[in-house]
Amino acid sequence: MEFLRPATWDEALAAKAEHPTALPISGGTDVMVEMNFDVHRPSAILDLNRITELTEWSSDGETVRLGAAVPYTRIIEELSGPLPGLALAAHTVGSPQIRNRGSVGGNLGAASPAGDSHPALLAAGREVAVEAHSVRGVRLIPIDEFYVGVKRNSLEPDELIGAVRIPVADGPQQFSKIGTRNAMVIAVCAFGFALHPKDGTVGTGIGSAAPTPRRAVEAEEYLRGVLAERGLWESGELLGPEVVQRFGELVKAAASPIDDVRGTADYRRHALAVMARRTLTWCWNDYRKQIRSAA
Ligand SMILES: Cc1cc2nc3c(=O)[nH]c(=O)nc-3n(C[C@H](O)[C@H](O)[C@H](O)COP(=O)(O)OP(=O)(O)OC[C@H]3O[C@@H](n4cnc5c(N)ncnc54)[C@H](O)[C@@H]3O)c2cc1C
């Protein structure tokens, strides 16, 4: 097996162009497990650990550009203000060791339906986009179009993820995950939720309850309509229980889970409705506090 160790991003892109089947390795928390279990015997490994810019993030106040290899620990420590949903999701990943090495770029590369970043990224807004770099240039892939099948993403063989662009939160965000224990656990199912008061929309992301991470589009549209028609963004009045209930039902309907070792499809649907109701209630309560304190 060839071991490619580029020192610069340009060298990495050239190496990927020359060896399109080379398997990139960043934190290695997925790659090393799969190699040890013989899931992969790639012809070449492309080690990205010398590319320092992948471990950097920046923000212009509107959007965070998150380098593909920024580890979860730093997302929690440095980005819980602008990216609260992603930081909450990062908290639930693995253990401290895994959070020190594992990255959102690696989560996207693996594209597992159970990856914890995905519901948070989907909920964070339609503007979320993955920067796919190659020697041909940079392509922005909207997050909705990134996941194309079980553990499959829309990267071309010569492309690498450089960064993810995520809008700075303009309202409360939440993430909820069900596991068979409290830590070091792959999600039985997960849910990300975000309020976007600036444009009057809401965001959702379902994890581990469909072949790919996905949004609950009808639930988003329903809630967007209720919030607008009843003037709730302005009044900050309580949502009626029927609204919360209906939102949960629509999230549940958007899932297409399977029975597996971690849980049954029925349990996943039930749990999603519960998580959707809870995260909506938490976010709405936070939003009401924000507008009251601003008044
Ligand atoms: C004990 C343990 C617990 C875990 N718990 C969780 C958990 O709770 N939640 C969760 O979501 N995940 C969990 N994981 C899985 C893993 O930690 C995450 O998926 C993590 O985000 C992977 O990041 P990484 O940088 O280590 O990726 P790597 O292992 O380096 O790579 C993962 C995949 O992405 C590709 N890749 C990496 N970087 C790039 C790039 N720049 N461009 C294109 N492709 C790239 C690789 O080729 C590979 O296919 C766990 C893993 C272990 C071993």
The ligand as an ORCA input file, in Angstrom:
! r2SCAN-3c Opt
* xyz 0 1
  C     -14.729      4.707     19.441
  C     -15.382      5.538     18.378
  C     -16.518      6.270     18.702
  C     -17.147      7.043     17.723
  N     -18.268      7.745     18.062
  C     -18.881      8.501     17.125
  C     -20.048      9.244     17.475
  O     -20.527      9.232     18.619
  N     -20.635     10.001     16.505
  C     -20.134     10.062     15.229
  O     -20.697     10.760     14.401
  N     -19.035      9.347     14.875
  C     -18.404      8.591     15.788
  N     -17.285      7.865     15.442
  C     -16.819      7.901     14.053
  C     -15.763      8.987     13.752
  O     -15.101      9.413     14.937
  C     -16.390     10.212     13.080
  O     -17.046      9.859     11.897
  C     -15.356     11.318     12.791
  O     -16.054     12.484     12.433
  C     -14.396     10.939     11.682
  O     -13.464     12.005     11.543
  P     -11.925     11.710     11.226
  O     -11.265     13.031     11.007
  O     -11.333     10.821     12.245
  O     -12.081     10.938      9.820
  P     -11.151      9.820      9.148
  O     -11.280      8.530      9.848
  O      -9.790     10.331      8.895
  O     -11.924      9.743      7.738
  C     -13.273      9.340      7.657
  C     -13.718      9.288      6.193
  O     -13.659     10.575      5.616
  C     -12.734     10.605      4.539
  N     -12.047     11.898      4.641
  C     -11.383     12.411      5.721
  N     -10.980     13.669      5.460
  C     -11.395     13.952      4.195
  C     -11.297     15.101      3.355
  N     -10.684     16.242      3.749
  N     -11.836     15.038      2.124
  C     -12.479     13.920      1.699
  N     -12.612     12.812      2.447
  C     -12.082     12.832      3.677
  C     -11.824      9.399      4.743
  O     -11.260      8.930      3.545
  C     -12.815      8.407      5.323
  O     -13.599      7.842      4.308
  C     -16.618      7.084     16.400
  C     -15.453      6.367     16.090
  C     -14.835      5.606     17.071
  C     -13.591      4.846     16.727
*
